[in-house]
Amino acid sequence: MTAVVKDVLDAHPAAQDDVHRTELIRCIEECIACAQACTACADACLSEEMVAGLTKCIRTDADCADICRTTAAVLSRRTGYDVTVARAVLLACATTCKVCGDECASHADQHDHCQVCADACRRCERACNDLLASLG
């Protein structure tokens, strides 16, 4: 996926110099991957026998998937870029990924899909925080 995100950002006529490209590309990719992992985890939770015990996990998965998709979309828009908005979205995404990662990790010993999701959330949280740090 790196080539697609990088190629599109490179081709954009309104590319910004104030954002570190490596961190931006990594963050967009991790957001997309995390959204997919959270969506798949929520669906897998719904297939578990004891689904009632996974209600909070399903909810945090759904919230995280939505926030990650939104973050990837906002970061991909370079025209009229506003660093204040980017910071707010990144902070929300990092926070949501932490909450979801913690919740999924609490079920990881029983459900492999929760471990996969927790790992994706941790990677996305780190990528958001790294990009936030690079924005100053």
C-alpha positions as CSV (number, residue, x, y, z in Angstrom):
1,M,0.0,0.0,0.0
2,T,2.9,2.4,0.6
3,A,3.3,3.0,-3.1
4,V,-0.3,4.1,-3.5
5,V,-0.4,6.5,-0.6
6,K,3.0,7.9,-1.4
7,D,2.3,8.2,-5.1
8,V,-1.0,10.0,-4.6
9,L,0.6,12.4,-2.1
10,D,3.6,13.0,-4.4
11,A,1.2,13.8,-7.3
12,H,-0.9,16.2,-5.4
13,P,-0.3,19.8,-6.6
14,A,-1.0,21.3,-3.1
15,A,1.6,19.1,-1.3
16,Q,2.7,20.6,2.0
17,D,6.3,21.0,3.1
18,D,5.4,21.3,6.8
19,V,4.5,17.7,7.3
20,H,7.1,15.0,7.4
21,R,6.2,12.8,4.5
22,T,7.4,9.5,6.0
23,E,5.3,10.0,9.2
24,L,2.3,11.2,7.2
25,I,2.4,8.2,4.8
26,R,2.9,5.7,7.7
27,C,0.1,7.3,9.6
28,I,-2.4,7.1,6.7
29,E,-1.4,3.5,6.1
30,E,-1.7,2.5,9.7
31,C,-5.1,4.2,10.0
32,I,-6.4,2.2,7.0
33,A,-5.0,-1.0,8.3
34,C,-6.4,-0.4,11.8
35,A,-9.9,0.4,10.4
36,Q,-9.8,-2.9,8.6
37,A,-8.6,-4.8,11.6
38,C,-11.2,-3.3,13.9
39,T,-14.0,-4.0,11.4
40,A,-13.0,-7.6,11.1
41,C,-12.5,-8.0,14.8
42,A,-16.0,-6.6,15.5
43,D,-17.5,-9.0,13.0
44,A,-15.5,-11.9,14.5
45,C,-16.7,-11.0,18.0
46,L,-20.3,-11.2,16.7
47,S,-19.6,-14.8,15.7
48,E,-18.3,-15.8,19.1
49,E,-20.6,-18.0,21.3
50,M,-20.4,-15.6,24.3
51,V,-21.0,-12.5,22.2
52,A,-22.7,-10.7,25.2
53,G,-19.3,-10.6,26.9
54,L,-17.8,-8.8,23.9
55,T,-20.3,-5.9,23.7
56,K,-17.7,-3.3,24.8
57,C,-15.1,-4.8,22.4
58,I,-17.5,-4.6,19.5
59,R,-18.4,-1.0,20.3
60,T,-14.8,0.1,20.7
61,D,-13.9,-1.7,17.5
62,A,-16.7,0.1,15.6
63,D,-15.7,3.5,17.1
64,C,-12.0,3.0,16.3
65,A,-12.7,1.9,12.7
66,D,-14.8,5.0,12.1
67,I,-12.2,7.3,13.7
68,C,-9.3,5.7,11.8
69,R,-11.1,5.9,8.4
70,T,-11.9,9.6,9.1
71,T,-8.3,10.3,10.1
72,A,-6.9,8.7,7.0
73,A,-9.4,10.8,4.9
74,V,-8.6,14.1,6.6
75,L,-4.8,13.5,6.4
76,S,-5.1,12.6,2.7
77,R,-6.7,16.0,1.9
78,R,-3.9,18.4,1.3
79,T,-5.8,21.3,-0.3
80,G,-6.3,24.1,2.3
81,Y,-4.5,22.0,4.9
82,D,-5.0,23.1,8.5
83,V,-2.5,21.9,11.1
84,T,-4.9,22.6,14.0
85,V,-7.5,20.3,12.5
86,A,-4.9,17.6,11.8
87,R,-3.7,17.7,15.4
88,A,-7.2,17.4,16.7
89,V,-8.0,14.4,14.5
90,L,-4.7,12.7,15.3
91,L,-5.2,13.1,19.0
92,A,-8.7,11.7,18.7
93,C,-7.4,8.8,16.7
94,A,-4.5,8.0,19.0
95,T,-6.8,8.1,22.0
96,T,-9.4,5.9,20.4
97,C,-6.7,3.4,19.3
98,K,-5.4,3.2,22.8
99,V,-8.9,2.5,24.2
100,C,-9.6,-0.1,21.6
101,G,-6.2,-1.7,21.9
102,D,-6.6,-2.0,25.6
103,E,-10.1,-3.5,25.3
104,C,-9.0,-6.0,22.6
105,A,-5.9,-6.9,24.5
106,S,-8.1,-7.9,27.5
107,H,-9.7,-10.6,25.3
108,A,-6.6,-11.6,23.3
109,D,-5.9,-14.7,25.4
110,Q,-9.3,-16.1,24.3
111,H,-9.6,-14.7,20.8
112,D,-6.9,-14.4,18.2
113,H,-8.7,-11.8,16.3
114,C,-8.6,-9.5,19.4
115,Q,-4.8,-9.9,19.5
116,V,-4.5,-9.0,15.8
117,C,-6.7,-6.0,16.4
118,A,-4.9,-4.9,19.5
119,D,-1.6,-5.0,17.6
120,A,-3.0,-2.9,14.8
121,C,-4.4,-0.4,17.3
122,R,-1.0,-0.1,18.9
123,R,0.7,0.5,15.6
124,C,-1.8,3.1,14.6
125,E,-1.6,4.9,18.0
126,R,2.2,5.1,17.6
127,A,1.9,6.4,14.1
128,C,-0.6,9.1,15.1
129,N,1.6,10.1,18.0
130,D,4.7,10.2,15.8
131,L,3.0,12.4,13.3
132,L,1.7,14.6,16.1
133,A,5.3,15.0,17.4
134,S,6.6,15.9,13.9
135,L,3.9,18.6,13.6
136,G,5.5,20.4,16.6
